[in-house]
Amino acid sequence: MSDSGEEWQVARRRKGHGRRSHPLQVSLPPGCHQEQQLDIGKTVKRIRDTVTELRCEDFCQKWKESVAASVSAALMRVDQGDCEVSTNQPEDGKDGIISEQLQCVCYGLGPFSSCVSARYQLAMLLLLLDARQILLKDCSVYDPAFSSGEKDVLREMGLTVLTENEEGKHLVTKPTIFYMMHCGKALYNNLLWKNWSTQCLPLMVIVGNSFCSMRDRTIDRVFKQDYSYISQVVAVCEEKPLPCPSRLIDVFSDTAVITFLSGNLNKLPQSTWADPLEPQYQNSPDLEIILRDKDR
Ligand SMILES: C[S@@+](CC[C@H](N)C(=O)[O-])C[C@H]1O[C@@H](n2cnc3c(N)ncnc32)[C@H](O)[C@@H]1O
């Protein structure tokens, strides 16, 4: 796989500009600038300082409580046998079981060494992992926009950096938090498709963009056609909005904890679950996902 930005990040050359003097530019989220060389130690320290800063914020406590409540509910569903899931974990105390069972996947963090928003989001992720005692190695991170220096930083911190672009198609086998801050709809839609059953969806706790906001901001026809999996669950998923202080509006706006209760899913017609077709997005003009390099 190519490590570079691939499709949607590469801005087109403007007409009339020569090849040599105007190399391709990579568009990053506003306020983000690509660095050439990364000082790993300095970057890790900056992230740890941001963690310390966030830890003292009231809203951060509310995030931890809200995520913890949703995670506990998901774990309880597994304990009660509501979901088919492999739980061959050692039993060394209630907290031990919980930590070992929980996984986390983080997509779309962005270039956190140069982008302040992404750095705050990474700091919040670390606080959430800490609050649930999830081992850093049990948190997988992936963004095609990561530079090789950023991947080194994440590994240095103990996180697992995925090497393949899953396009969000990550199958859950145990309770899993998906941390997907301001990711494109296609990434969420792919994730839902991959786990499209009344057994798998209840294992997922998504910390990310509100599905209700996506529905309200997208033309009805496009939402139903291109993002059919989000469109089918939006009415039956549980969404708890997460607080966001005004000074961090660009960082944590429009986020929620999203969960799927079996009871609610079972209200959907049985046909909902039959033969889910893999999303294609061939006619979606502003697709906010970097796809796998199919020519590899
Ligand atoms: C709108 S940006 C959000 C960046 C950052 N979280 C923020 O809020 O500023 C969407 C992010 O999704 C990432 N992304 C696109 N395709 C992806 C994929 N297949 N897997 C993981 N991340 C992906 C992009 O590289 C980009 O960093």
The ligand as an SDF file (V2000), in Angstrom:
LIG
                    3D

 27 29  0  0  0  0  0  0  0  0999 V2000
  -11.8500   15.2910    7.7430 C   0  0  0  0  0  0  0  0  0  0  0  0
  -10.3520   14.4940    8.1400 S   0  0  0  0  0  0  0  0  0  0  0  0
  -10.4170   14.4990    9.9340 C   0  0  0  0  0  0  0  0  0  0  0  0
   -9.0520   14.6420   10.5300 C   0  0  0  0  0  0  0  0  0  0  0  0
   -9.0720   14.8890   12.0520 C   0  0  0  0  0  0  0  0  0  0  0  0
   -9.6650   13.7860   12.7540 N   0  0  0  0  0  0  0  0  0  0  0  0
   -9.7930   16.1880   12.3450 C   0  0  0  0  0  0  0  0  0  0  0  0
  -10.8850   16.1810   12.9300 O   0  0  0  0  0  0  0  0  0  0  0  0
   -9.2510   17.2340   11.9900 O   0  0  0  0  0  0  0  0  0  0  0  0
  -10.7030   12.7910    7.7390 C   0  0  0  0  0  0  0  0  0  0  0  0
   -9.5480   11.8610    7.9750 C   0  0  0  0  0  0  0  0  0  0  0  0
   -9.9080   10.5460    7.5540 O   0  0  0  0  0  0  0  0  0  0  0  0
   -8.7630    9.9450    7.0090 C   0  0  0  0  0  0  0  0  0  0  0  0
   -9.1020    8.7940    6.1790 N   0  0  0  0  0  0  0  0  0  0  0  0
   -9.5180    8.8010    4.8770 C   0  0  0  0  0  0  0  0  0  0  0  0
   -9.6390    7.5370    4.4320 N   0  0  0  0  0  0  0  0  0  0  0  0
   -9.3080    6.7250    5.4620 C   0  0  0  0  0  0  0  0  0  0  0  0
   -9.2280    5.3150    5.5840 C   0  0  0  0  0  0  0  0  0  0  0  0
   -9.4810    4.5070    4.5660 N   0  0  0  0  0  0  0  0  0  0  0  0
   -8.8890    4.7920    6.8000 N   0  0  0  0  0  0  0  0  0  0  0  0
   -8.6030    5.6240    7.8340 C   0  0  0  0  0  0  0  0  0  0  0  0
   -8.6420    6.9720    7.7710 N   0  0  0  0  0  0  0  0  0  0  0  0
   -8.9840    7.5230    6.5920 C   0  0  0  0  0  0  0  0  0  0  0  0
   -8.1020   11.0830    6.2280 C   0  0  0  0  0  0  0  0  0  0  0  0
   -6.7540   10.8420    5.8950 O   0  0  0  0  0  0  0  0  0  0  0  0
   -8.2890   12.2510    7.1900 C   0  0  0  0  0  0  0  0  0  0  0  0
   -7.1910   12.3860    8.0700 O   0  0  0  0  0  0  0  0  0  0  0  0
  1  2  1  0
  2  3  1  0
  2 10  1  0
  3  4  1  0
  4  5  1  0
  5  6  1  0
  5  7  1  0
  7  8  2  0
  7  9  1  0
 10 11  1  0
 11 12  1  0
 11 26  1  0
 12 13  1  0
 13 14  1  0
 13 24  1  0
 14 15  1  0
 14 23  1  0
 15 16  2  0
 16 17  1  0
 17 18  1  0
 17 23  2  0
 18 19  1  0
 18 20  2  0
 20 21  1  0
 21 22  2  0
 22 23  1  0
 24 25  1  0
 24 26  1  0
 26 27  1  0
M  CHG  2   2   1   9  -1
M  END
$$$$
